Each structure stands twice: as C-alpha cells, then as structure tokens.
Amino acid sequence: MPRLPRVSGAEPIRALERPGFNRVRQRGSHVVLKGIGPDRATGCVVRLHSELAIGTLRGILKQAGVRAEEFIAQL
C-alpha cells in the first residue's frame, strides 16, 4: 500500500466525486457521500477539517471501497 498524503477534508470529497460518488447530505462538519457500484451501493462519511489524520483517511477509503492507489490517482 502506498503512503497516503496529508490532505484537507475537502480533497477526499473532490477525489471521490470524480469516480461517481455523490454528496447525499451534510450535517455540521460531516459530509455523507454515496456511490453506486455494479454490485452494491457504498457510502462514507468525510469530516471537513483543515487536515485529516492518516488513519481517518484510511478509514474513509475503506468505507468507500476505494484502494489507496485509486485515491492518489484522483487527487
């Protein structure tokens, strides 16, 4: 697994919207994204903070079902 970069909360949202995730709702500093895949729907919650911890970003990618390589390519 490649090393994940330090990113703000808005960057993963933009990177996940490119392959097809859509914003469903937002409450405070949490944005809920949903993506429809060929076999199932996936969702994830992204915190809108100035900098996300690497573990938090890894958890977001795991929820979304996106590999780190795919995410880095979308940045």
MOPAC internal coordinates of N, CA, C and O (Angstrom, degrees):
PM7 1SCF
backbone

  N    0.0000 0     0.00 0     0.00 0    0    0    0
  C    1.4424 1     0.00 0     0.00 0    1    0    0
  C    1.5262 1   108.29 1     0.00 0    2    1    0
  O    1.2310 1   120.06 1   -49.76 1    3    2    1
  N    1.3360 1   117.49 1   130.24 1    3    2    1
  C    1.4601 1   119.10 1   178.96 1    5    3    2
  C    1.5224 1   110.97 1   -71.90 1    6    5    3
  O    1.2310 1   121.60 1   -19.14 1    7    6    5
  N    1.2884 1   114.55 1   160.86 1    7    6    5
  C    1.4600 1   120.63 1   179.54 1    9    7    6
  C    1.5310 1   109.60 1   -72.16 1   10    9    7
  O    1.2310 1   120.47 1   -51.86 1   11   10    9
  N    1.3172 1   116.70 1   128.14 1   11   10    9
  C    1.4551 1   121.12 1  -179.68 1   13   11   10
  C    1.5237 1   110.22 1   -79.27 1   14   13   11
  O    1.2310 1   119.62 1   -41.03 1   15   14   13
  N    1.3285 1   118.33 1   138.97 1   15   14   13
  C    1.4634 1   121.11 1   179.58 1   17   15   14
  C    1.5214 1   111.15 1   -80.60 1   18   17   15
  O    1.2310 1   120.70 1   -19.52 1   19   18   17
  N    1.3132 1   116.26 1   160.48 1   19   18   17
  C    1.4613 1   121.55 1   172.75 1   21   19   18
  C    1.5162 1   107.45 1   -77.57 1   22   21   19
  O    1.2310 1   120.33 1   -53.96 1   23   22   21
  N    1.3139 1   116.97 1   126.04 1   23   22   21
  C    1.4613 1   121.49 1  -178.20 1   25   23   22
  C    1.5194 1   109.79 1  -135.41 1   26   25   23
  O    1.2310 1   121.17 1   -19.76 1   27   26   25
  N    1.3274 1   115.36 1   160.24 1   27   26   25
  C    1.4608 1   120.32 1   174.65 1   29   27   26
  C    1.5225 1   108.55 1   -82.15 1   30   29   27
  O    1.2310 1   119.96 1    -6.20 1   31   30   29
  N    1.3045 1   117.69 1   173.80 1   31   30   29
  C    1.4576 1   121.02 1  -179.02 1   33   31   30
  C    1.5096 1   113.79 1   -68.59 1   34   33   31
  O    1.2310 1   120.00 1   153.42 1   35   34   33
  N    1.3408 1   117.61 1   -26.58 1   35   34   33
  C    1.4624 1   120.70 1  -178.35 1   37   35   34
  C    1.5269 1   112.43 1   -76.53 1   38   37   35
  O    1.2310 1   119.81 1   151.08 1   39   38   37
  N    1.3198 1   117.97 1   -28.92 1   39   38   37
  C    1.4617 1   121.12 1  -176.81 1   41   39   38
  C    1.5368 1   113.20 1   -65.41 1   42   41   39
  O    1.2310 1   118.59 1   135.52 1   43   42   41
  N    1.3382 1   120.29 1   -44.48 1   43   42   41
  C    1.4637 1   118.48 1   175.92 1   45   43   42
  C    1.5244 1   112.98 1   -63.08 1   46   45   43
  O    1.2310 1   120.18 1   147.99 1   47   46   45
  N    1.3182 1   117.27 1   -32.01 1   47   46   45
  C    1.4659 1   120.06 1   178.64 1   49   47   46
  C    1.5193 1   109.56 1   -63.61 1   50   49   47
  O    1.2310 1   120.37 1   131.81 1   51   50   49
  N    1.3376 1   116.89 1   -48.19 1   51   50   49
  C    1.4722 1   120.16 1   178.42 1   53   51   50
  C    1.5256 1   111.16 1   -62.60 1   54   53   51
  O    1.2310 1   120.54 1   138.61 1   55   54   53
  N    1.3331 1   116.57 1   -41.39 1   55   54   53
  C    1.4635 1   120.36 1  -178.40 1   57   55   54
  C    1.5256 1   111.53 1   -67.61 1   58   57   55
  O    1.2310 1   119.54 1   146.31 1   59   58   57
  N    1.3221 1   118.49 1   -33.69 1   59   58   57
  C    1.4671 1   120.86 1   179.24 1   61   59   58
  C    1.5288 1   112.03 1   -81.22 1   62   61   59
  O    1.2310 1   119.90 1   155.55 1   63   62   61
  N    1.3250 1   117.79 1   -24.45 1   63   62   61
  C    1.4658 1   119.62 1   177.94 1   65   63   62
  C    1.5236 1   111.27 1   -72.43 1   66   65   63
  O    1.2310 1   119.56 1   153.40 1   67   66   65
  N    1.3232 1   118.45 1   -26.60 1   67   66   65
  C    1.4702 1   120.83 1  -179.81 1   69   67   66
  C    1.5299 1   112.36 1   -61.83 1   70   69   67
  O    1.2310 1   118.85 1   132.81 1   71   70   69
  N    1.3496 1   119.79 1   -47.19 1   71   70   69
  C    1.4732 1   117.82 1  -179.80 1   73   71   70
  C    1.5315 1   114.17 1   -82.23 1   74   73   71
  O    1.2310 1   119.15 1  -176.59 1   75   74   73
  N    1.3242 1   119.22 1     3.41 1   75   74   73
  C    1.4564 1   118.09 1   172.92 1   77   75   74
  C    1.5151 1   117.35 1   126.60 1   78   77   75
  O    1.2310 1   118.95 1  -177.72 1   79   78   77
  N    1.3201 1   119.60 1     2.28 1   79   78   77
  C    1.4553 1   120.12 1   176.16 1   81   79   78
  C    1.5227 1   109.06 1   -76.75 1   82   81   79
  O    1.2310 1   120.50 1   -33.18 1   83   82   81
  N    1.3214 1   116.65 1   146.82 1   83   82   81
  C    1.4688 1   122.50 1   178.80 1   85   83   82
  C    1.5156 1   109.53 1  -123.47 1   86   85   83
  O    1.2310 1   121.32 1   -32.38 1   87   86   85
  N    1.3359 1   115.09 1   147.62 1   87   86   85
  C    1.4673 1   119.57 1   174.03 1   89   87   86
  C    1.5199 1   108.00 1   -72.41 1   90   89   87
  O    1.2310 1   121.22 1   -52.59 1   91   90   89
  N    1.3210 1   115.27 1   127.41 1   91   90   89
  C    1.4627 1   119.67 1   178.64 1   93   91   90
  C    1.5187 1   109.68 1   -97.01 1   94   93   91
  O    1.2310 1   120.91 1   133.27 1   95   94   93
  N    1.3251 1   115.86 1   -46.73 1   95   94   93
  C    1.4631 1   119.56 1   179.86 1   97   95   94
  C    1.5227 1   109.47 1  -162.65 1   98   97   95
  O    1.2310 1   121.39 1   -10.93 1   99   98   97
  N    1.3252 1   114.95 1   169.07 1   99   98   97
  C    1.4563 1   121.81 1   175.92 1  101   99   98
  C    1.5132 1   108.42 1  -141.70 1  102  101   99
  O    1.2310 1   121.45 1   -42.19 1  103  102  101
  N    1.3218 1   114.83 1   137.81 1  103  102  101
  C    1.4530 1   120.46 1   175.00 1  105  103  102
  C    1.5188 1   107.30 1  -135.15 1  106  105  103
  O    1.2310 1   120.62 1   -69.38 1  107  106  105
  N    1.2952 1   116.42 1   110.62 1  107  106  105
  C    1.4589 1   120.26 1  -177.02 1  109  107  106
  C    1.5123 1   110.31 1    65.74 1  110  109  107
  O    1.2310 1   120.64 1    56.37 1  111  110  109
  N    1.3235 1   116.38 1  -123.63 1  111  110  109
  C    1.4656 1   120.58 1  -177.59 1  113  111  110
  C    1.5232 1   112.52 1  -100.50 1  114  113  111
  O    1.2310 1   119.79 1  -161.83 1  115  114  113
  N    1.3163 1   118.00 1    18.17 1  115  114  113
  C    1.4616 1   121.76 1   179.91 1  117  115  114
  C    1.5262 1   110.10 1  -117.27 1  118  117  115
  O    1.2310 1   120.86 1   -54.58 1  119  118  117
  N    1.3347 1   115.97 1   125.42 1  119  118  117
  C    1.4578 1   122.23 1   178.70 1  121  119  118
  C    1.5194 1   107.85 1  -110.13 1  122  121  119
  O    1.2310 1   120.31 1   -48.54 1  123  122  121
  N    1.3224 1   117.01 1   131.46 1  123  122  121
  C    1.4575 1   122.28 1   178.99 1  125  123  122
  C    1.5267 1   107.69 1  -101.81 1  126  125  123
  O    1.2310 1   121.06 1   -54.65 1  127  126  125
  N    1.3393 1   115.58 1   125.35 1  127  126  125
  C    1.4598 1   122.57 1   178.19 1  129  127  126
  C    1.5153 1   109.05 1  -112.97 1  130  129  127
  O    1.2310 1   120.58 1   -33.37 1  131  130  129
  N    1.3359 1   116.50 1   146.63 1  131  130  129
  C    1.4547 1   120.78 1   177.87 1  133  131  130
  C    1.5223 1   108.29 1  -134.47 1  134  133  131
  O    1.2310 1   121.57 1   -44.03 1  135  134  133
  N    1.3255 1   114.60 1   135.97 1  135  134  133
  C    1.4565 1   120.84 1   177.68 1  137  135  134
  C    1.5131 1   109.90 1  -125.90 1  138  137  135
  O    1.2310 1   121.07 1   -38.64 1  139  138  137
  N    1.3034 1   115.55 1   141.36 1  139  138  137
  C    1.4618 1   121.45 1   179.21 1  141  139  138
  C    1.5233 1   107.47 1  -105.28 1  142  141  139
  O    1.2310 1   120.88 1   -64.35 1  143  142  141
  N    1.3237 1   115.92 1   115.65 1  143  142  141
  C    1.4549 1   121.26 1   179.18 1  145  143  142
  C    1.5098 1   111.12 1  -101.04 1  146  145  143
  O    1.2310 1   120.22 1    -0.64 1  147  146  145
  N    1.3272 1   117.19 1   179.36 1  147  146  145
  C    1.4663 1   119.57 1  -179.44 1  149  147  146
  C    1.5212 1   113.51 1   -67.19 1  150  149  147
  O    1.2310 1   120.21 1   152.62 1  151  150  149
  N    1.3373 1   117.20 1   -27.38 1  151  150  149
  C    1.4570 1   119.16 1  -176.91 1  153  151  150
  C    1.5224 1   114.10 1  -111.87 1  154  153  151
  O    1.2310 1   120.09 1   159.28 1  155  154  153
  N    1.3483 1   117.43 1   -20.72 1  155  154  153
  C    1.4649 1   118.92 1  -179.16 1  157  155  154
  C    1.5239 1   110.92 1  -166.74 1  158  157  155
  O    1.2310 1   120.87 1   -13.60 1  159  158  157
  N    1.3177 1   115.94 1   166.40 1  159  158  157
  C    1.4544 1   122.10 1   175.47 1  161  159  158
  C    1.5216 1   108.49 1   -92.89 1  162  161  159
  O    1.2310 1   120.48 1   -42.15 1  163  162  161
  N    1.3182 1   116.68 1   137.85 1  163  162  161
  C    1.4576 1   121.34 1   177.96 1  165  163  162
  C    1.5090 1   108.90 1  -123.64 1  166  165  163
  O    1.2310 1   121.23 1   -28.91 1  167  166  165
  N    1.2967 1   115.25 1   151.09 1  167  166  165
  C    1.4535 1   120.77 1   178.38 1  169  167  166
  C    1.5026 1   110.89 1  -137.50 1  170  169  167
  O    1.2310 1   120.97 1   -20.51 1  171  170  169
  N    1.3183 1   115.75 1   159.49 1  171  170  169
  C    1.4613 1   120.10 1   176.69 1  173  171  170
  C    1.5178 1   108.99 1  -153.41 1  174  173  171
  O    1.2310 1   121.18 1   -20.36 1  175  174  173
  N    1.3050 1   115.34 1   159.64 1  175  174  173
  C    1.4541 1   123.11 1   179.79 1  177  175  174
  C    1.5191 1   107.84 1  -116.59 1  178  177  175
  O    1.2310 1   120.46 1   -52.25 1  179  178  177
  N    1.3343 1   116.73 1   127.75 1  179  178  177
  C    1.4626 1   122.33 1  -179.62 1  181  179  178
  C    1.5182 1   108.35 1  -117.68 1  182  181  179
  O    1.2310 1   120.89 1   -49.85 1  183  182  181
  N    1.3198 1   115.91 1   130.15 1  183  182  181
  C    1.4596 1   121.47 1   176.99 1  185  183  182
  C    1.5160 1   109.60 1   -84.94 1  186  185  183
  O    1.2310 1   119.91 1   -46.26 1  187  186  185
  N    1.3060 1   117.77 1   133.74 1  187  186  185
  C    1.4607 1   122.52 1   178.30 1  189  187  186
  C    1.5287 1   109.57 1   -90.45 1  190  189  187
  O    1.2310 1   120.81 1   -97.87 1  191  190  189
  N    1.3038 1   116.05 1    82.13 1  191  190  189
  C    1.4613 1   121.54 1   177.15 1  193  191  190
  C    1.5070 1   108.89 1  -120.24 1  194  193  191
  O    1.2310 1   120.45 1   -13.55 1  195  194  193
  N    1.3234 1   116.75 1   166.45 1  195  194  193
  C    1.4621 1   119.88 1  -177.73 1  197  195  194
  C    1.5206 1   112.04 1   -67.09 1  198  197  195
  O    1.2310 1   119.85 1   149.53 1  199  198  197
  N    1.3192 1   117.88 1   -30.47 1  199  198  197
  C    1.4604 1   121.47 1   177.18 1  201  199  198
  C    1.5191 1   109.29 1  -149.20 1  202  201  199
  O    1.2310 1   120.81 1   -50.71 1  203  202  201
  N    1.3363 1   116.06 1   129.29 1  203  202  201
  C    1.4583 1   121.23 1   178.65 1  205  203  202
  C    1.5221 1   109.68 1   -92.21 1  206  205  203
  O    1.2310 1   120.43 1   -37.63 1  207  206  205
  N    1.3049 1   116.78 1   142.37 1  207  206  205
  C    1.4621 1   121.00 1   173.42 1  209  207  206
  C    1.5254 1   108.35 1   -69.47 1  210  209  207
  O    1.2310 1   120.66 1   -28.18 1  211  210  209
  N    1.3225 1   116.35 1   151.82 1  211  210  209
  C    1.4631 1   121.14 1  -177.80 1  213  211  210
  C    1.5273 1   110.66 1   -61.39 1  214  213  211
  O    1.2310 1   119.94 1   139.74 1  215  214  213
  N    1.3193 1   117.72 1   -40.26 1  215  214  213
  C    1.4591 1   120.89 1   178.60 1  217  215  214
  C    1.5227 1   112.32 1   -64.76 1  218  217  215
  O    1.2310 1   120.54 1   143.41 1  219  218  217
  N    1.3308 1   116.57 1   -36.59 1  219  218  217
  C    1.4592 1   120.80 1   176.75 1  221  219  218
  C    1.5165 1   110.41 1   -65.79 1  222  221  219
  O    1.2310 1   120.42 1   136.13 1  223  222  221
  N    1.3295 1   116.81 1   -43.87 1  223  222  221
  C    1.4602 1   120.94 1   178.00 1  225  223  222
  C    1.5254 1   110.87 1   -62.97 1  226  225  223
  O    1.2310 1   120.34 1   138.68 1  227  226  225
  N    1.3110 1   116.96 1   -41.32 1  227  226  225
  C    1.4706 1   120.70 1   177.99 1  229  227  226
  C    1.5274 1   110.29 1   -61.77 1  230  229  227
  O    1.2310 1   120.13 1   140.08 1  231  230  229
  N    1.3365 1   117.35 1   -39.92 1  231  230  229
  C    1.4578 1   121.46 1   177.68 1  233  231  230
  C    1.5203 1   112.28 1   -65.51 1  234  233  231
  O    1.2310 1   120.21 1   141.21 1  235  234  233
  N    1.3247 1   117.20 1   -38.79 1  235  234  233
  C    1.4653 1   121.60 1   177.27 1  237  235  234
  C    1.5240 1   109.91 1   -62.03 1  238  237  235
  O    1.2310 1   120.75 1   134.42 1  239  238  237
  N    1.3334 1   116.17 1   -45.58 1  239  238  237
  C    1.4628 1   120.17 1  -179.52 1  241  239  238
  C    1.5236 1   111.53 1   -65.60 1  242  241  239
  O    1.2310 1   120.44 1   144.09 1  243  242  241
  N    1.3274 1   116.77 1   -35.91 1  243  242  241
  C    1.4637 1   120.68 1   178.08 1  245  243  242
  C    1.5256 1   110.30 1   -66.73 1  246  245  243
  O    1.2310 1   120.26 1   136.59 1  247  246  245
  N    1.3333 1   117.11 1   -43.41 1  247  246  245
  C    1.4627 1   120.77 1   176.97 1  249  247  246
  C    1.5247 1   111.25 1   -60.05 1  250  249  247
  O    1.2310 1   120.87 1   139.01 1  251  250  249
  N    1.3320 1   115.94 1   -40.99 1  251  250  249
  C    1.4614 1   121.10 1  -176.56 1  253  251  250
  C    1.5220 1   112.46 1   -78.16 1  254  253  251
  O    1.2310 1   120.19 1   163.44 1  255  254  253
  N    1.3330 1   117.24 1   -16.56 1  255  254  253
  C    1.4557 1   120.36 1  -177.92 1  257  255  254
  C    1.5142 1   112.59 1    74.78 1  258  257  255
  O    1.2310 1   120.64 1  -148.01 1  259  258  257
  N    1.3272 1   116.38 1    31.99 1  259  258  257
  C    1.4640 1   122.16 1  -178.28 1  261  259  258
  C    1.5219 1   108.62 1  -112.26 1  262  261  259
  O    1.2310 1   120.83 1   -47.73 1  263  262  261
  N    1.3375 1   116.01 1   132.27 1  263  262  261
  C    1.4659 1   120.31 1   177.45 1  265  263  262
  C    1.5221 1   109.65 1   -75.24 1  266  265  263
  O    1.2310 1   120.64 1   -25.45 1  267  266  265
  N    1.3309 1   116.38 1   154.55 1  267  266  265
  C    1.4550 1   121.74 1  -178.40 1  269  267  266
  C    1.5243 1   111.38 1   -60.68 1  270  269  267
  O    1.2310 1   120.02 1   142.10 1  271  270  269
  N    1.3338 1   117.57 1   -37.90 1  271  270  269
  C    1.4700 1   120.85 1   179.88 1  273  271  270
  C    1.5309 1   110.59 1   -62.94 1  274  273  271
  O    1.2310 1   120.55 1   138.01 1  275  274  273
  N    1.3262 1   116.56 1   -41.99 1  275  274  273
  C    1.4665 1   120.82 1   179.14 1  277  275  274
  C    1.5227 1   110.44 1   -64.56 1  278  277  275
  O    1.2310 1   120.78 1   139.68 1  279  278  277
  N    1.3296 1   116.11 1   -40.32 1  279  278  277
  C    1.4565 1   120.53 1  -179.44 1  281  279  278
  C    1.5238 1   111.19 1   -64.72 1  282  281  279
  O    1.2310 1   120.44 1   133.80 1  283  282  281
  N    1.3272 1   116.76 1   -46.20 1  283  282  281
  C    1.4695 1   121.17 1  -178.61 1  285  283  282
  C    1.5182 1   110.26 1   -63.95 1  286  285  283
  O    1.2310 1   120.02 1   144.58 1  287  286  285
  N    1.3218 1   117.57 1   -35.42 1  287  286  285
  C    1.4638 1   120.76 1   177.94 1  289  287  286
  C    1.5370 1   111.72 1   -66.19 1  290  289  287
  O    1.2310 1   119.68 1   151.38 1  291  290  289
  N    1.3225 1   118.22 1   -28.62 1  291  290  289
  C    1.4608 1   122.17 1  -178.96 1  293  291  290
  C    1.5217 1   113.40 1   -84.04 1  294  293  291
  O    1.2310 1   119.72 1   165.39 1  295  294  293
  N    1.3316 1   118.13 1   -14.61 1  295  294  293
  C    1.4645 1   120.68 1  -179.73 1  297  295  294
  C    1.4921 1   113.23 1   -66.94 1  298  297  295
  O    1.2310 1   120.10 1   180.00 1  299  298  297

